[in-house]
Every structure is written in C-alpha cells, then in structure tokens.
Amino acid sequence: MKKVCLTFIFFALLIFYGSANAEQAPEELLRAIVRIQAMVPENARTAVSLGTTREGNGVVIDKEGYVLTIGYLILEAERIEVVGQSGETLKATFVAYDHNSGFGILRTEKPLKVTPMKLGQSSDVTVGDPVLVASYGGPDAVQGARVITRKEFAGYWEYLLEDAIFTTPPHLSFGGAALIGRNGRLVGIGSLYTRVTLPGIGAMPTNVFVPIDRLKPILDDLIVRGRSREPSRPWLGLYSEEAHGRVVILRVASGSPAEQAGLQPGDIILKVKKGAVKGLADFYRKVWALGEAGIDVPVSILQGTEIRNVVVHSADRDEYLRLGPGRGQN
C-alpha cells in the first residue's frame, strides 16, 4: 500500500511538470533521506538557543557517506548518529557548517547502501511550481507542496538568505528535509517554519528552504576544509528583530563582540558608520560591506533615551564556535 501511495505521489509530481520520466525510482529516491540525532554538550555556545538534543533529517549526496542537512542540527555536536530507512544506525562525524547558507555536512562511519540523491537546479524552481517535501519515514513522510514565493529571508541570528524558497502547506518535520523538484532531484534543504504575507491573500504558514544552488560552489571546500573559501563576514553576536523598519536587539551572545562593546537587549540600531539602517537585511549588508571578520564596526544605537556611538570589534563566528578548519567534532 505504501509503495502504491508513494508511486502515485511521485508520478503526480512528474505529471504536474510534464516530465516524461524520473531519473530515480520513488523508493530508491526516499532511501537517501535519513534521520539525524545529535547530542551537544551543555557548555556549547549554541546549547541555550538550540538545545543539547537535536533531531531532524538529512540527505545522502554521494557514495562516500556524506550527508547534507541544515547546519543547526549538528552545530557543536559531540555525538551524531544517522538512521537509515532500513533502521540501520551509524555513527557520524561533523564535517562542516556554512554560516552564509546554513548548510551542514556530516559523514557516516561507513557509507549507507543507498543511491545518493542527485542535485537539481534550484534556479529553475519558480513561484507556483509543485514540489515534494520529504523527511525521514518513507512514503508517510512525503508531502506535496507549492512554491508560493522566492525572496530574501533575514534571520535574527545575523543571517541573510537571498532567493530563499518558500513553500506551503508547511511540513511538520522541516529541519533538513529534502525539497524535491523536477525529475526527482534535490532543489533545497528545509530550514524553518514561518509565515509569509502575500498581497491579496494575507499571512500564510510556510517552510523556508535553502536553495541547493548555494551548495554547489562551496561543496568541495566544505568537505576538504570544513568551511568555504569565501572571506569570513564580520560577526557581532546579536540576535535582533525588525519592527516597523527598526532593528531591535533581542539578545546579545555571551562573550561576543556586541557584549564587549556594551550593546544590550532593547537597544535600537540606528546607523552603521554613517548610513541609516532600514531593516534587518539592510543592517546586515551595511555591516558586511565594511570588510572581513575582525573589522571595526561603528554603530549608532538608541539605548534607553540616549543615542550612543559605539565601535564593535567584529569577530569570525567560526572561531567563536570553535569551528575552524580541522576542528570538527566527532
């Protein structure tokens, strides 16, 4: 019954696209999706915000045991296990986390006996396209969805994803889930649940997916070096939200450059250098435009009733999280 159901869903997608045939059989495709279970020490930098026990999904992307996931699942993990569709459990090693995209990579102690999922072209995914969202659990964990918008997403943790893929209805097990598009290829990795307001429709629940095209230029570097060769962006250690175009600090990371500079929850970011800040994405772009990690970032803030000019000596977030090259956890 499950096989019939899965075949129907998969080929329904192909009909939507007008494709003549798939490159992988439905059952073979879903065997590449695994469950990830990660344990993080209590003294980890991300333990407070992300917890010490994390579980989600991943996708086998090659025959050497490399698994692609959303990075927050494995960030600072001291123990990682991967469970295949057959129930086989394997130990895995942290390989890389890319802050700019949000992708994470791990490697199982031995390759799973599955056919890796092929990477597609997320640039071909457009608004209105039908897609499949698949998490660990076989056919019962596969859900049809549609792309409702492609636009930038600004996260509160100094994160900006241009051209993110938003789909609805949302999948409950979105973390690290596979977004499967044309010909059964992987076009995105699940990151978040959020709501998007569309003109004439209103607020809609949705999942945010990281486009797979963001992975291709950096994949080799992530596997070999543990990070991209792109220059590290200046990191301040702020968790902020946008309210009516203003950037308000929610929390300051312990021991971060922002804390050392005296920034506090409730402060409003008014300017970076001499440029007025117009929203969260604009704030990030202005900071990153100043140079690489380690650059001094002059900001004007409203702290209580006082406007203060503060210089924040930025840092490399990988160093803060102890994720430098060759320092992945086991």
C-alpha positions in Angstrom: 0.0 0.0 0.0 2.8 2.4 0.9 4.6 1.6 -2.4 1.4 2.4 -4.4 0.9 5.6 -2.5 4.5 6.8 -3.0 4.5 5.9 -6.6 1.2 7.9 -7.1 2.6 10.9 -5.3 5.9 10.9 -7.2 4.4 10.4 -10.6 1.7 13.0 -9.9 4.6 15.5 -9.5 6.0 14.4 -12.8 2.6 15.0 -14.4 2.5 18.5 -13.0 5.9 19.2 -14.6 5.1 17.5 -17.8 8.2 15.3 -17.4 8.3 12.0 -19.3 10.2 10.0 -16.7 12.1 10.2 -13.5 15.8 9.6 -13.1 15.3 7.5 -9.9 12.6 5.2 -8.8 10.5 6.7 -6.0 11.5 4.0 -3.4 15.2 4.5 -4.3 14.9 8.2 -4.0 13.5 8.2 -0.5 16.1 5.7 0.8 18.6 8.6 0.5 16.7 10.5 3.3 18.0 9.8 6.8 17.3 10.7 10.4 19.9 12.7 12.2 20.2 12.6 16.0 22.8 14.9 17.6 23.9 15.4 21.2 25.5 18.8 22.1 27.4 19.5 25.4 25.7 21.7 27.9 28.6 24.2 27.7 28.3 24.6 23.9 27.8 28.2 22.7 24.5 27.2 21.0 23.2 25.0 23.8 20.9 27.7 25.2 19.4 28.7 21.9 19.2 25.4 20.0 19.2 22.8 22.8 21.5 19.9 23.6 19.4 17.2 21.9 18.6 17.8 18.3 16.8 15.7 15.7 16.0 16.2 12.1 16.6 15.0 8.6 19.5 14.7 6.1 20.1 13.6 2.5 22.8 11.3 1.3 24.5 13.1 -1.5 27.4 10.8 -2.5 28.7 7.2 -2.2 31.3 8.1 0.4 28.9 8.7 3.2 28.5 12.4 3.1 25.1 13.7 4.3 23.7 17.2 3.6 21.5 18.7 6.3 20.6 22.1 7.8 23.5 23.1 9.9 21.9 24.0 13.2 21.1 20.3 13.8 24.8 19.4 14.1 26.4 22.6 15.1 28.8 21.9 18.1 27.6 18.3 18.3 29.9 15.9 20.3 28.0 12.8 19.2 26.0 12.3 15.9 24.0 9.3 14.8 22.4 8.7 11.4 19.4 6.3 11.0 18.7 4.9 7.5 15.3 4.0 6.1 16.1 0.3 6.9 16.6 1.2 10.6 20.4 0.8 10.4 22.1 3.3 12.8 25.5 4.6 12.1 27.9 6.9 14.0 28.7 10.1 12.0 31.3 12.8 12.1 30.7 16.6 11.9 32.3 17.8 8.7 31.3 21.4 8.1 28.8 24.2 8.7 28.5 27.2 6.4 27.1 30.2 8.1 26.3 32.1 4.9 24.0 29.5 3.5 23.0 27.5 6.6 24.1 24.1 5.2 25.7 21.5 7.3 27.6 18.3 6.2 28.4 15.2 8.2 29.9 11.8 7.2 28.8 8.4 8.3 31.4 5.9 9.6 30.7 3.8 6.6 28.5 4.5 3.6 24.9 3.6 3.7 23.8 1.2 1.0 21.6 3.7 -0.8 21.7 5.6 -4.1 22.7 9.2 -3.4 20.1 11.8 -4.3 21.1 13.9 -7.3 21.4 17.7 -7.0 19.0 19.7 -9.2 18.9 23.3 -10.3 17.1 25.5 -7.7 17.3 28.4 -10.1 14.7 26.5 -12.2 12.2 26.5 -9.3 9.6 29.2 -9.8 6.5 30.5 -7.9 3.6 28.1 -8.4 5.7 25.0 -9.0 4.6 21.8 -7.4 7.2 20.2 -5.3 7.6 17.3 -2.8 8.8 17.8 0.8 10.2 14.6 2.2 11.5 13.8 5.6 12.7 10.6 7.2 9.9 8.0 7.4 9.2 6.7 4.0 6.1 7.4 2.0 4.2 8.6 5.0 6.7 11.4 5.5 6.3 12.8 1.9 4.1 15.8 1.4 3.1 17.7 -1.8 3.5 21.4 -1.7 3.7 24.5 -3.9 6.3 27.3 -4.1 4.5 30.5 -3.0 7.4 32.9 -3.3 11.1 33.3 -3.9 12.6 36.2 -2.0 15.2 37.1 0.6 14.9 35.9 4.2 16.6 37.7 7.0 17.2 35.7 10.2 17.6 37.1 13.7 21.0 35.5 14.1 22.9 37.6 11.6 21.8 35.5 8.6 20.6 36.6 5.2 19.5 34.2 2.5 18.8 35.7 -0.8 16.3 34.0 -3.1 15.0 31.6 -0.4 12.3 29.1 -1.4 9.0 29.4 0.5 6.5 26.5 0.2 3.1 25.7 1.6 1.5 23.8 3.2 4.3 23.5 5.7 5.8 20.2 6.6 6.0 19.5 10.4 9.4 17.8 10.1 11.1 20.5 8.1 14.6 20.6 9.6 16.9 19.1 7.0 14.0 17.8 4.9 14.5 17.4 1.2 12.8 19.6 -1.3 12.4 17.5 -4.4 11.6 19.1 -7.7 11.8 18.3 -11.4 12.9 14.7 -12.3 13.2 13.8 -8.6 16.3 15.9 -8.0 17.1 17.8 -4.7 16.5 21.5 -5.1 16.5 22.6 -1.4 17.1 21.7 2.2 14.5 22.6 4.9 15.4 25.3 7.4 12.4 26.9 9.1 8.7 27.3 9.7 7.5 30.9 9.3 4.6 33.0 8.0 4.6 35.0 4.8 2.2 37.8 3.9 1.2 37.7 0.3 -0.7 40.7 -1.4 -4.4 40.0 -1.6 -4.1 36.7 0.4 -2.7 37.6 3.8 -0.4 35.7 6.1 0.3 32.0 5.1 2.2 29.4 7.1 5.2 28.2 5.1 8.5 26.5 5.2 11.8 28.1 4.2 14.2 26.1 2.1 17.9 26.9 1.3 18.3 26.6 -2.4 20.7 23.8 -3.5 22.5 26.1 -5.9 24.1 27.8 -2.9 25.8 24.5 -2.1 27.5 23.7 -5.5 30.2 26.4 -5.5 31.3 25.6 -1.9 30.7 21.8 -1.6 34.3 20.7 -2.2 35.7 23.3 0.2 33.3 22.3 2.9 34.3 18.7 2.6 38.1 19.3 2.3 38.5 22.4 4.6 35.4 22.4 6.8 34.4 25.8 5.5 34.1 27.9 2.4 37.0 29.8 0.9 34.8 32.9 0.9 36.1 35.6 3.3 34.6 35.4 6.7 32.0 38.1 7.3 32.2 40.3 10.4 30.1 38.9 13.2 28.8 40.9 16.1 26.9 38.4 18.2 23.5 39.9 18.0 20.0 38.4 17.9 17.7 41.0 16.5 14.2 41.5 15.0 12.8 44.1 12.7 9.8 46.2 13.9 8.4 48.9 11.7 11.7 49.1 9.8 13.7 49.4 13.0 16.2 46.8 14.1 15.8 46.0 17.8 18.3 43.8 19.7 16.6 40.8 21.4 19.7 39.2 22.9 23.4 39.5 22.9 25.6 36.4 22.7 27.7 35.8 25.8 31.3 36.8 25.3 30.6 38.2 21.8 31.9 41.5 20.3 28.5 43.1 20.9 28.5 42.3 24.6 32.1 43.6 24.9 31.0 46.8 23.3 28.2 47.3 25.7 25.2 46.6 23.4 22.1 45.4 25.3 18.7 43.9 24.7 16.2 46.6 23.8 18.8 48.8 22.0 17.7 50.0 18.6 20.3 50.1 15.8 20.1 53.5 14.1 23.1 53.6 11.9 26.1 51.6 10.7 29.0 54.0 10.2 27.1 57.0 8.8 24.3 55.1 7.0 20.8 54.9 8.4 19.6 51.3 9.0 16.4 50.5 7.1 15.5 47.0 8.3 17.3 43.8 9.2 18.6 42.9 5.8 19.9 46.4 5.3 21.7 46.2 8.7 23.5 43.0 7.7 24.5 44.3 4.3 25.9 47.5 5.8 28.0 45.6 8.3 29.3 43.1 5.8 30.2 45.8 3.3 32.7 47.2 5.7 35.1 44.3 5.2 36.1 40.9 6.6 35.8 39.5 10.1 37.9 41.5 12.5 36.9 44.9 11.1 35.7 47.6 13.5 32.0 48.3 13.0 30.9 51.8 14.1 27.2 51.8 15.0 24.8 54.4 16.4 22.2 53.0 18.9 19.3 54.2 20.9 19.9 52.8 24.4 17.0 53.9 26.6 16.6 57.6 25.9 20.3 58.1 24.9 21.8 57.9 21.5 25.3 56.4 21.7 28.0 55.9 19.1 29.8 52.6 19.7 32.6 50.7 17.9 32.2 47.0 17.8 35.3 45.0 17.0 33.8 42.2 14.9 34.9 38.5 15.0 34.9 35.4 13.0 31.8 33.3 14.1 33.7 30.1 13.3 36.3 31.0 15.8 33.7 31.9 18.4 32.0 28.5 17.9 35.4 26.7 17.7 34.7 25.5 14.2 37.9 26.4 12.5 39.4 24.2 9.7 40.2 20.7 11.0 38.3 21.2 14.3 35.1 19.4 13.5 33.6 17.3 16.4 33.2 13.6 16.4 
